[in-house]
């Protein structure tokens, strides 16, 4: 059973853990790391959530990431999640911290009240899709798309793919990456 540390709305620890499922059901704030993976052509790596995932199966994620284990740092989680989901271990200095985003995703149909304090990182890669190793129970497919194109879709609301909600926080995540790299997107 995966346990999550619980925090208040200001990201202060409350001193207890809860099973992940219960935290998502109850709307408890917890911590995650989100990593925008960009190649040298400024294309963002998109990952298709596995069809057997409990939440949001068959949606495209614009970043890799996941929940912090109790006592884990945001950066340690980011490194672990990159390695688990796409089979690459970042070297020292390859992760760039971009800032924090609060994410709230609510889907009453599946009793999901997800509230996250997410640390956002950028990870630049010089790899082809075939050089990644997908985590079989998490990722069903990978593709690169130009960051500017994905940001245009988020800003206009005209999506060519089914991206994971909530769109406002993921748009903010991608804008942080574009600003960091000084990309006119």
C-alpha angles and dihedrals in degrees: 000000000000113000125203128200110238123227137181125249090273092054095254115144116252093200102245143082132223135192109270093240091053093047090052092046094047099042096241118168113245137161132265139168122227121195123195106207113204129180126216091271090059092251117148119229110238121198125201112224112238114262091236094058113122093225126043100348116190094020123128117242118209092205139028119237148106150192125318116244114233108285093009122131123235091246094049089051091049092052092046094048094048090051093046098044103038105012099243126120113208116229122229110291096016095102115076118199109223102177144271131303128186110222124198118182118175125183110164092185090072097027093251117156099161118180117176139177098211127195109210121215135179121220119187118205136185097204140114122234090257091062093065123086111215120217099243099219095042109036126046099175143356132211139165122233128176110268090225091055094049092047091050089054092049092048095046098038089229101125124189090190134037101256122192115262145270091065096185095061094044090049087054090049092052092045089054089055093047091049093048091053092040090236115163097229 
